[in-house]
Amino acid sequence: MTAVLLALAACSGGSSTSTTSPSTPAPDHTIALSETAKLGELIFKDTSLSASGAQSCASCHDPAAAHAPNNNLAAQFGGANGDVQGFRAAPSLRYLNQTPAFFFAADGTPTGGFDRDGRAASLAEQGERPFLAPHEMANDSKQDVINKLRKTAYVERFRAQFGAGILDDAEQAFGRMTLALQAYQKEAPEFHPFDSKYDLFLAGKVKLSDQELRGLALFNNPAKGNCIACHPSARGADGASPLFTDFTYDNLGVPRNVKLKATANPAYYDLGLCGPDRTDLVDKRSDLCGSFKVPTLRNVATRQAFFHNGAFDNLTSVVSFYVRRDTNPEEWYPLAADGRVQKFNDLPEPYRKNVNVSEVPYNRQPGMAPALSPREIDDVVKFLGTLTDGYKLNP
């Protein structure tokens, strides 16, 4: 009972973390979209804007799957023929509207930014690459995208909104397209509905089950799950709902995923803040190599691929990895010829020292008890299910 009371205290508006936890008010679902946002929705769902004619933003960010993939592939396939695999698991696009541009906090902590490595400064910039990446929509150039836009049923609306001659300048027109995508994601309530069971619990409209309350207590307990270290669960001082991310970065030493074709090359490593996509930090902050942005945990129970490389396909295994990575590494990593566990095998040897081994629940060694028991893992997973959007009250 004490643990549950502590959990509820952590969710109160007056908690010590609530004044700094990223949070935002619930949106007004009656607000009409601007014309720019309406165009963004059309662009988001338009498969004709891809080289294959079969892929849109919604293909990898399905609204029915919380704007994430609707399958358990480690990375999605794209390209002109739909047969080119990507390099990272596609994230959900929900609850990104409050994300700040990348910056270093006063203590040097990397914070914010879009994409898993924070390299994009805005939703508009994040929307650029999918149109041009060979493993995504695979257009040859921005001009190629605009040529396709000219053939759409909504092209005259695009001209009316951005100027009669806007399509004459591919750079400008492409920028307006991604601006429209940003407006859609910021304005449309479906991207940030705040209507999960947990939101209704915070509003006093529903009760959590005993198991969900136990999971919440373990989630908040700094000596157990310690999930709140990166995923604040407390509402703001004004009652605003939490985003379940602090926008920082962490290096978890996730196992190498052989389902990614790129890993067939033993020299290939995805180092997050240090590349291969982001290249501005590798020589300045090598201690960050292997770190990826902390995602929101909202809708995490709907996901079918987890972590940047899609190494896990179910939430129970994910929570188990967090608490048993260091006590039972043989469960997660391959064995070398001499029988030793190849821990943190998806990082080059020099960067394995960057993995977080100091915070709970990672501060353990083989032979020690994991921070959570199997039953407690189930309790946390049950609580995480309360973060799924679209909870319906009984009539």
Contacts in CASP RR format, 6 or more apart in sequence:
PFRMAT RR
TARGET T0000
AUTHOR 0000-0000-0000
METHOD contacts of the structure
MODEL  1
MTAVLLALAACSGGSSTSTTSPSTPAPDHTIALSETAKLGELIFKDTSLS
ASGAQSCASCHDPAAAHAPNNNLAAQFGGANGDVQGFRAAPSLRYLNQTP
AFFFAADGTPTGGFDRDGRAASLAEQGERPFLAPHEMANDSKQDVINKLR
KTAYVERFRAQFGAGILDDAEQAFGRMTLALQAYQKEAPEFHPFDSKYDL
FLAGKVKLSDQELRGLALFNNPAKGNCIACHPSARGADGASPLFTDFTYD
NLGVPRNVKLKATANPAYYDLGLCGPDRTDLVDKRSDLCGSFKVPTLRNV
ATRQAFFHNGAFDNLTSVVSFYVRRDTNPEEWYPLAADGRVQKFNDLPEP
YRKNVNVSEVPYNRQPGMAPALSPREIDDVVKFLGTLTDGYKLNP
3 214 0 8 1.000
3 217 0 8 1.000
3 218 0 8 1.000
3 221 0 8 1.000
4 213 0 8 1.000
4 214 0 8 1.000
4 216 0 8 1.000
4 217 0 8 1.000
6 217 0 8 1.000
6 220 0 8 1.000
6 221 0 8 1.000
7 213 0 8 1.000
7 215 0 8 1.000
7 216 0 8 1.000
7 217 0 8 1.000
7 219 0 8 1.000
7 220 0 8 1.000
7 221 0 8 1.000
8 213 0 8 1.000
8 216 0 8 1.000
9 15 0 8 1.000
10 17 0 8 1.000
10 220 0 8 1.000
10 228 0 8 1.000
10 233 0 8 1.000
10 234 0 8 1.000
11 202 0 8 1.000
11 216 0 8 1.000
11 220 0 8 1.000
11 233 0 8 1.000
11 234 0 8 1.000
11 235 0 8 1.000
12 18 0 8 1.000
12 234 0 8 1.000
12 235 0 8 1.000
13 234 0 8 1.000
13 235 0 8 1.000
13 236 0 8 1.000
13 237 0 8 1.000
13 239 0 8 1.000
14 234 0 8 1.000
14 236 0 8 1.000
14 237 0 8 1.000
15 234 0 8 1.000
17 228 0 8 1.000
17 232 0 8 1.000
17 234 0 8 1.000
18 234 0 8 1.000
18 235 0 8 1.000
18 236 0 8 1.000
18 237 0 8 1.000
18 239 0 8 1.000
19 236 0 8 1.000
19 237 0 8 1.000
21 232 0 8 1.000
21 234 0 8 1.000
21 235 0 8 1.000
21 236 0 8 1.000
21 242 0 8 1.000
21 243 0 8 1.000
21 246 0 8 1.000
22 98 0 8 1.000
22 232 0 8 1.000
22 242 0 8 1.000
22 243 0 8 1.000
22 245 0 8 1.000
22 246 0 8 1.000
22 247 0 8 1.000
23 232 0 8 1.000
23 235 0 8 1.000
23 236 0 8 1.000
23 239 0 8 1.000
23 240 0 8 1.000
23 241 0 8 1.000
23 242 0 8 1.000
23 243 0 8 1.000
24 97 0 8 1.000
24 98 0 8 1.000
24 192 0 8 1.000
24 194 0 8 1.000
24 240 0 8 1.000
24 241 0 8 1.000
24 243 0 8 1.000
25 238 0 8 1.000
25 239 0 8 1.000
25 240 0 8 1.000
25 241 0 8 1.000
26 193 0 8 1.000
26 194 0 8 1.000
26 195 0 8 1.000
26 199 0 8 1.000
26 241 0 8 1.000
27 189 0 8 1.000
27 192 0 8 1.000
27 193 0 8 1.000
27 194 0 8 1.000
28 189 0 8 1.000
29 189 0 8 1.000
29 193 0 8 1.000
31 187 0 8 1.000
31 189 0 8 1.000
33 41 0 8 1.000
33 183 0 8 1.000
33 184 0 8 1.000
33 187 0 8 1.000
33 188 0 8 1.000
34 183 0 8 1.000
34 187 0 8 1.000
35 157 0 8 1.000
35 161 0 8 1.000
36 161 0 8 1.000
36 179 0 8 1.000
36 180 0 8 1.000
36 183 0 8 1.000
37 180 0 8 1.000
37 183 0 8 1.000
37 184 0 8 1.000
37 186 0 8 1.000
37 187 0 8 1.000
37 188 0 8 1.000
38 157 0 8 1.000
38 184 0 8 1.000
39 154 0 8 1.000
39 157 0 8 1.000
39 158 0 8 1.000
39 161 0 8 1.000
39 180 0 8 1.000
39 184 0 8 1.000
40 177 0 8 1.000
40 180 0 8 1.000
40 181 0 8 1.000
40 183 0 8 1.000
40 184 0 8 1.000
41 184 0 8 1.000
41 188 0 8 1.000
42 152 0 8 1.000
42 154 0 8 1.000
43 49 0 8 1.000
43 57 0 8 1.000
43 177 0 8 1.000
43 180 0 8 1.000
43 181 0 8 1.000
43 184 0 8 1.000
44 56 0 8 1.000
44 57 0 8 1.000
44 58 0 8 1.000
44 61 0 8 1.000
44 181 0 8 1.000
44 184 0 8 1.000
45 56 0 8 1.000
45 57 0 8 1.000
45 58 0 8 1.000
46 56 0 8 1.000
46 152 0 8 1.000
47 53 0 8 1.000
47 54 0 8 1.000
47 55 0 8 1.000
47 56 0 8 1.000
47 59 0 8 1.000
48 148 0 8 1.000
48 151 0 8 1.000
48 152 0 8 1.000
49 56 0 8 1.000
49 131 0 8 1.000
49 137 0 8 1.000
49 139 0 8 1.000
49 145 0 8 1.000
49 148 0 8 1.000
49 149 0 8 1.000
49 152 0 8 1.000
50 56 0 8 1.000
50 79 0 8 1.000
50 131 0 8 1.000
50 136 0 8 1.000
50 137 0 8 1.000
50 138 0 8 1.000
50 139 0 8 1.000
51 79 0 8 1.000
51 80 0 8 1.000
51 137 0 8 1.000
51 138 0 8 1.000
51 139 0 8 1.000
51 140 0 8 1.000
51 144 0 8 1.000
52 78 0 8 1.000
52 79 0 8 1.000
52 80 0 8 1.000
52 81 0 8 1.000
52 82 0 8 1.000
52 137 0 8 1.000
52 138 0 8 1.000
54 82 0 8 1.000
55 78 0 8 1.000
55 79 0 8 1.000
55 82 0 8 1.000
55 136 0 8 1.000
55 137 0 8 1.000
56 137 0 8 1.000
57 127 0 8 1.000
57 130 0 8 1.000
57 181 0 8 1.000
59 76 0 8 1.000
60 69 0 8 1.000
60 76 0 8 1.000
60 90 0 8 1.000
60 130 0 8 1.000
60 136 0 8 1.000
61 67 0 8 1.000
61 68 0 8 1.000
61 69 0 8 1.000
61 90 0 8 1.000
61 92 0 8 1.000
61 93 0 8 1.000
62 68 0 8 1.000
62 69 0 8 1.000
62 70 0 8 1.000
63 190 0 8 1.000
64 70 0 8 1.000
65 302 0 8 1.000
66 92 0 8 1.000
66 94 0 8 1.000
66 298 0 8 1.000
66 299 0 8 1.000
66 302 0 8 1.000
66 303 0 8 1.000
66 388 0 8 1.000
66 389 0 8 1.000
67 92 0 8 1.000
67 93 0 8 1.000
67 94 0 8 1.000
67 190 0 8 1.000
67 191 0 8 1.000
68 90 0 8 1.000
68 91 0 8 1.000
68 92 0 8 1.000
68 93 0 8 1.000
68 94 0 8 1.000
68 299 0 8 1.000
68 302 0 8 1.000
68 303 0 8 1.000
69 76 0 8 1.000
69 89 0 8 1.000
69 90 0 8 1.000
69 304 0 8 1.000
69 305 0 8 1.000
70 304 0 8 1.000
71 304 0 8 1.000
71 305 0 8 1.000
72 304 0 8 1.000
72 305 0 8 1.000
72 313 0 8 1.000
73 259 0 8 1.000
73 305 0 8 1.000
74 89 0 8 1.000
74 257 0 8 1.000
74 259 0 8 1.000
74 260 0 8 1.000
74 305 0 8 1.000
74 309 0 8 1.000
74 310 0 8 1.000
74 311 0 8 1.000
75 85 0 8 1.000
75 86 0 8 1.000
75 87 0 8 1.000
75 88 0 8 1.000
75 89 0 8 1.000
75 90 0 8 1.000
75 135 0 8 1.000
75 260 0 8 1.000
75 309 0 8 1.000
75 310 0 8 1.000
76 85 0 8 1.000
76 86 0 8 1.000
76 90 0 8 1.000
76 136 0 8 1.000
77 83 0 8 1.000
77 84 0 8 1.000
77 85 0 8 1.000
77 86 0 8 1.000
77 135 0 8 1.000
78 84 0 8 1.000
78 85 0 8 1.000
78 86 0 8 1.000
78 135 0 8 1.000
78 136 0 8 1.000
78 137 0 8 1.000
78 138 0 8 1.000
79 134 0 8 1.000
79 135 0 8 1.000
79 136 0 8 1.000
79 137 0 8 1.000
79 138 0 8 1.000
80 138 0 8 1.000
84 134 0 8 1.000
84 135 0 8 1.000
84 138 0 8 1.000
85 135 0 8 1.000
85 260 0 8 1.000
85 261 0 8 1.000
85 262 0 8 1.000
86 135 0 8 1.000
86 136 0 8 1.000
86 260 0 8 1.000
86 262 0 8 1.000
87 135 0 8 1.000
87 260 0 8 1.000
87 262 0 8 1.000
87 270 0 8 1.000
87 276 0 8 1.000
88 116 0 8 1.000
88 270 0 8 1.000
88 308 0 8 1.000
88 309 0 8 1.000
88 310 0 8 1.000
89 305 0 8 1.000
89 306 0 8 1.000
89 307 0 8 1.000
89 308 0 8 1.000
89 309 0 8 1.000
89 310 0 8 1.000
91 116 0 8 1.000
91 295 0 8 1.000
92 295 0 8 1.000
92 296 0 8 1.000
92 299 0 8 1.000
92 303 0 8 1.000
93 185 0 8 1.000
93 191 0 8 1.000
94 191 0 8 1.000
94 192 0 8 1.000
94 296 0 8 1.000
94 298 0 8 1.000
94 299 0 8 1.000
94 389 0 8 1.000
95 191 0 8 1.000
95 192 0 8 1.000
95 243 0 8 1.000
95 245 0 8 1.000
95 296 0 8 1.000
95 298 0 8 1.000
96 114 0 8 1.000
96 123 0 8 1.000
96 185 0 8 1.000
96 191 0 8 1.000
97 123 0 8 1.000
97 185 0 8 1.000
97 186 0 8 1.000
97 191 0 8 1.000
97 192 0 8 1.000
98 192 0 8 1.000
98 243 0 8 1.000
99 112 0 8 1.000
99 113 0 8 1.000
99 114 0 8 1.000
99 247 0 8 1.000
100 111 0 8 1.000
100 112 0 8 1.000
100 113 0 8 1.000
100 247 0 8 1.000
101 112 0 8 1.000
101 113 0 8 1.000
101 121 0 8 1.000
101 122 0 8 1.000
102 110 0 8 1.000
102 111 0 8 1.000
102 112 0 8 1.000
102 113 0 8 1.000
102 118 0 8 1.000
102 119 0 8 1.000
102 121 0 8 1.000
103 110 0 8 1.000
103 111 0 8 1.000
103 112 0 8 1.000
104 110 0 8 1.000
104 111 0 8 1.000
105 111 0 8 1.000
109 248 0 8 1.000
109 249 0 8 1.000
110 248 0 8 1.000
110 249 0 8 1.000
110 273 0 8 1.000
110 285 0 8 1.000
110 288 0 8 1.000
110 291 0 8 1.000
111 246 0 8 1.000
111 247 0 8 1.000
111 248 0 8 1.000
111 249 0 8 1.000
112 118 0 8 1.000
112 247 0 8 1.000
112 248 0 8 1.000
112 293 0 8 1.000
113 119 0 8 1.000
113 120 0 8 1.000
113 121 0 8 1.000
113 247 0 8 1.000
113 293 0 8 1.000
114 120 0 8 1.000
114 121 0 8 1.000
114 122 0 8 1.000
114 123 0 8 1.000
114 125 0 8 1.000
114 126 0 8 1.000
115 126 0 8 1.000
115 277 0 8 1.000
115 293 0 8 1.000
116 272 0 8 1.000
116 292 0 8 1.000
116 293 0 8 1.000
116 308 0 8 1.000
117 272 0 8 1.000
117 273 0 8 1.000
117 275 0 8 1.000
117 277 0 8 1.000
117 278 0 8 1.000
117 292 0 8 1.000
117 293 0 8 1.000
118 273 0 8 1.000
118 278 0 8 1.000
118 293 0 8 1.000
119 277 0 8 1.000
119 278 0 8 1.000
120 126 0 8 1.000
120 127 0 8 1.000
120 128 0 8 1.000
120 129 0 8 1.000
122 182 0 8 1.000
123 181 0 8 1.000
123 182 0 8 1.000
123 185 0 8 1.000
123 186 0 8 1.000
124 175 0 8 1.000
124 178 0 8 1.000
124 179 0 8 1.000
124 181 0 8 1.000
124 182 0 8 1.000
125 178 0 8 1.000
127 178 0 8 1.000
127 181 0 8 1.000
127 182 0 8 1.000
128 174 0 8 1.000
128 175 0 8 1.000
128 178 0 8 1.000
129 136 0 8 1.000
130 136 0 8 1.000
130 137 0 8 1.000
131 137 0 8 1.000
131 139 0 8 1.000
131 142 0 8 1.000
131 145 0 8 1.000
131 174 0 8 1.000
131 177 0 8 1.000
132 138 0 8 1.000
132 139 0 8 1.000
132 141 0 8 1.000
132 142 0 8 1.000
132 145 0 8 1.000
139 145 0 8 1.000
139 148 0 8 1.000
141 170 0 8 1.000
142 170 0 8 1.000
142 171 0 8 1.000
142 173 0 8 1.000
142 174 0 8 1.000
143 170 0 8 1.000
145 170 0 8 1.000
145 174 0 8 1.000
145 177 0 8 1.000
146 167 0 8 1.000
146 170 0 8 1.000
146 173 0 8 1.000
146 174 0 8 1.000
149 155 0 8 1.000
149 158 0 8 1.000
149 167 0 8 1.000
149 173 0 8 1.000
149 177 0 8 1.000
150 167 0 8 1.000
152 158 0 8 1.000
155 167 0 8 1.000
158 166 0 8 1.000
158 167 0 8 1.000
158 176 0 8 1.000
159 165 0 8 1.000
159 166 0 8 1.000
159 167 0 8 1.000
161 176 0 8 1.000
162 173 0 8 1.000
162 176 0 8 1.000
166 172 0 8 1.000
166 173 0 8 1.000
166 176 0 8 1.000
167 173 0 8 1.000
184 191 0 8 1.000
185 191 0 8 1.000
193 389 0 8 1.000
193 390 0 8 1.000
194 241 0 8 1.000
194 389 0 8 1.000
195 389 0 8 1.000
195 390 0 8 1.000
195 391 0 8 1.000
196 298 0 8 1.000
196 386 0 8 1.000
196 387 0 8 1.000
196 388 0 8 1.000
196 389 0 8 1.000
196 390 0 8 1.000
196 391 0 8 1.000
197 206 0 8 1.000
197 208 0 8 1.000
197 385 0 8 1.000
197 386 0 8 1.000
197 387 0 8 1.000
197 388 0 8 1.000
197 391 0 8 1.000
198 208 0 8 1.000
198 386 0 8 1.000
198 387 0 8 1.000
199 241 0 8 1.000
199 391 0 8 1.000
200 206 0 8 1.000
200 391 0 8 1.000
200 393 0 8 1.000
201 207 0 8 1.000
201 208 0 8 1.000
201 386 0 8 1.000
202 235 0 8 1.000
202 239 0 8 1.000
202 241 0 8 1.000
205 393 0 8 1.000
206 391 0 8 1.000
206 393 0 8 1.000
208 216 0 8 1.000
208 383 0 8 1.000
208 386 0 8 1.000
209 382 0 8 1.000
211 378 0 8 1.000
211 379 0 8 1.000
211 382 0 8 1.000
211 383 0 8 1.000
212 379 0 8 1.000
212 382 0 8 1.000
212 383 0 8 1.000
212 385 0 8 1.000
212 386 0 8 1.000
213 383 0 8 1.000
214 376 0 8 1.000
214 379 0 8 1.000
214 383 0 8 1.000
215 376 0 8 1.000
215 379 0 8 1.000
215 380 0 8 1.000
215 382 0 8 1.000
215 383 0 8 1.000
216 233 0 8 1.000
216 383 0 8 1.000
218 224 0 8 1.000
218 225 0 8 1.000
218 372 0 8 1.000
218 376 0 8 1.000
218 379 0 8 1.000
218 380 0 8 1.000
218 383 0 8 1.000
219 225 0 8 1.000
219 227 0 8 1.000
219 228 0 8 1.000
219 231 0 8 1.000
219 233 0 8 1.000
219 380 0 8 1.000
219 383 0 8 1.000
219 384 0 8 1.000
220 227 0 8 1.000
220 228 0 8 1.000
220 233 0 8 1.000
222 228 0 8 1.000
222 229 0 8 1.000
222 360 0 8 1.000
223 360 0 8 1.000
223 371 0 8 1.000
224 360 0 8 1.000
224 361 0 8 1.000
224 371 0 8 1.000
224 372 0 8 1.000
224 376 0 8 1.000
225 322 0 8 1.000
225 323 0 8 1.000
225 360 0 8 1.000
225 361 0 8 1.000
225 371 0 8 1.000
225 372 0 8 1.000
225 380 0 8 1.000
226 359 0 8 1.000
226 360 0 8 1.000
226 361 0 8 1.000
226 371 0 8 1.000
227 233 0 8 1.000
227 297 0 8 1.000
227 380 0 8 1.000
228 234 0 8 1.000
229 359 0 8 1.000
229 360 0 8 1.000
230 245 0 8 1.000
230 246 0 8 1.000
230 248 0 8 1.000
230 250 0 8 1.000
230 294 0 8 1.000
231 244 0 8 1.000
231 245 0 8 1.000
231 246 0 8 1.000
231 294 0 8 1.000
231 296 0 8 1.000
231 297 0 8 1.000
232 242 0 8 1.000
232 243 0 8 1.000
232 244 0 8 1.000
232 245 0 8 1.000
232 246 0 8 1.000
233 242 0 8 1.000
233 244 0 8 1.000
234 242 0 8 1.000
235 241 0 8 1.000
235 242 0 8 1.000
236 242 0 8 1.000
243 296 0 8 1.000
243 298 0 8 1.000
244 296 0 8 1.000
244 297 0 8 1.000
244 298 0 8 1.000
244 387 0 8 1.000
245 294 0 8 1.000
245 295 0 8 1.000
245 296 0 8 1.000
245 297 0 8 1.000
246 294 0 8 1.000
247 293 0 8 1.000
247 294 0 8 1.000
248 293 0 8 1.000
248 294 0 8 1.000
249 273 0 8 1.000
249 288 0 8 1.000
249 291 0 8 1.000
249 292 0 8 1.000
249 293 0 8 1.000
249 294 0 8 1.000
250 291 0 8 1.000
250 292 0 8 1.000
250 294 0 8 1.000
250 356 0 8 1.000
251 288 0 8 1.000
251 289 0 8 1.000
251 290 0 8 1.000
251 291 0 8 1.000
251 292 0 8 1.000
251 347 0 8 1.000
251 354 0 8 1.000
251 355 0 8 1.000
251 356 0 8 1.000
252 292 0 8 1.000
252 307 0 8 1.000
252 322 0 8 1.000
252 325 0 8 1.000
252 355 0 8 1.000
252 356 0 8 1.000
253 290 0 8 1.000
253 325 0 8 1.000
253 344 0 8 1.000
253 346 0 8 1.000
253 347 0 8 1.000
253 352 0 8 1.000
253 355 0 8 1.000
254 307 0 8 1.000
254 308 0 8 1.000
254 309 0 8 1.000
254 311 0 8 1.000
254 321 0 8 1.000
254 346 0 8 1.000
255 311 0 8 1.000
255 332 0 8 1.000
255 333 0 8 1.000
255 345 0 8 1.000
255 346 0 8 1.000
256 263 0 8 1.000
256 309 0 8 1.000
256 311 0 8 1.000
256 345 0 8 1.000
256 346 0 8 1.000
257 263 0 8 1.000
257 309 0 8 1.000
257 310 0 8 1.000
257 311 0 8 1.000
257 346 0 8 1.000
258 264 0 8 1.000
259 310 0 8 1.000
260 309 0 8 1.000
260 310 0 8 1.000
262 268 0 8 1.000
262 270 0 8 1.000
263 346 0 8 1.000
269 346 0 8 1.000
269 347 0 8 1.000
269 348 0 8 1.000
270 276 0 8 1.000
270 290 0 8 1.000
270 308 0 8 1.000
270 309 0 8 1.000
270 346 0 8 1.000
271 282 0 8 1.000
271 289 0 8 1.000
271 290 0 8 1.000
271 347 0 8 1.000
271 351 0 8 1.000
272 278 0 8 1.000
272 289 0 8 1.000
272 290 0 8 1.000
272 291 0 8 1.000
272 292 0 8 1.000
272 308 0 8 1.000
273 281 0 8 1.000
273 285 0 8 1.000
273 288 0 8 1.000
273 289 0 8 1.000
273 290 0 8 1.000
273 291 0 8 1.000
273 292 0 8 1.000
274 281 0 8 1.000
274 282 0 8 1.000
274 285 0 8 1.000
274 286 0 8 1.000
274 288 0 8 1.000
274 289 0 8 1.000
274 290 0 8 1.000
274 351 0 8 1.000
275 282 0 8 1.000
281 288 0 8 1.000
282 289 0 8 1.000
286 351 0 8 1.000
286 354 0 8 1.000
287 354 0 8 1.000
288 354 0 8 1.000
289 347 0 8 1.000
289 351 0 8 1.000
289 354 0 8 1.000
290 347 0 8 1.000
290 351 0 8 1.000
290 354 0 8 1.000
291 354 0 8 1.000
292 307 0 8 1.000
292 308 0 8 1.000
297 384 0 8 1.000
297 387 0 8 1.000
298 387 0 8 1.000
298 388 0 8 1.000
298 389 0 8 1.000
299 387 0 8 1.000
299 388 0 8 1.000
299 389 0 8 1.000
300 315 0 8 1.000
300 384 0 8 1.000
300 385 0 8 1.000
300 387 0 8 1.000
301 315 0 8 1.000
301 381 0 8 1.000
301 384 0 8 1.000
301 385 0 8 1.000
301 387 0 8 1.000
301 388 0 8 1.000
302 388 0 8 1.000
303 315 0 8 1.000
304 313 0 8 1.000
304 314 0 8 1.000
305 312 0 8 1.000
305 313 0 8 1.000
306 312 0 8 1.000
306 313 0 8 1.000
306 315 0 8 1.000
306 318 0 8 1.000
307 318 0 8 1.000
309 346 0 8 1.000
311 346 0 8 1.000
312 318 0 8 1.000
312 321 0 8 1.000
315 381 0 8 1.000
315 384 0 8 1.000
316 377 0 8 1.000
316 378 0 8 1.000
316 381 0 8 1.000
319 372 0 8 1.000
319 377 0 8 1.000
319 380 0 8 1.000
319 381 0 8 1.000
319 384 0 8 1.000
320 331 0 8 1.000
320 377 0 8 1.000
321 332 0 8 1.000
322 361 0 8 1.000
322 362 0 8 1.000
323 361 0 8 1.000
323 370 0 8 1.000
323 371 0 8 1.000
323 372 0 8 1.000
323 377 0 8 1.000
324 331 0 8 1.000
324 332 0 8 1.000
324 370 0 8 1.000
325 332 0 8 1.000
325 362 0 8 1.000
326 357 0 8 1.000
326 362 0 8 1.000
326 363 0 8 1.000
326 364 0 8 1.000
326 365 0 8 1.000
326 366 0 8 1.000
326 368 0 8 1.000
327 364 0 8 1.000
327 365 0 8 1.000
327 366 0 8 1.000
327 367 0 8 1.000
327 368 0 8 1.000
327 369 0 8 1.000
327 370 0 8 1.000
328 366 0 8 1.000
328 370 0 8 1.000
329 341 0 8 1.000
329 343 0 8 1.000
329 366 0 8 1.000
330 341 0 8 1.000
333 341 0 8 1.000
333 342 0 8 1.000
333 343 0 8 1.000
333 344 0 8 1.000
333 345 0 8 1.000
334 341 0 8 1.000
334 342 0 8 1.000
334 345 0 8 1.000
335 341 0 8 1.000
335 342 0 8 1.000
336 342 0 8 1.000
343 352 0 8 1.000
344 352 0 8 1.000
344 355 0 8 1.000
347 354 0 8 1.000
347 355 0 8 1.000
356 362 0 8 1.000
357 363 0 8 1.000
360 371 0 8 1.000
361 370 0 8 1.000
361 371 0 8 1.000
361 372 0 8 1.000
364 370 0 8 1.000
364 371 0 8 1.000
372 380 0 8 1.000
END
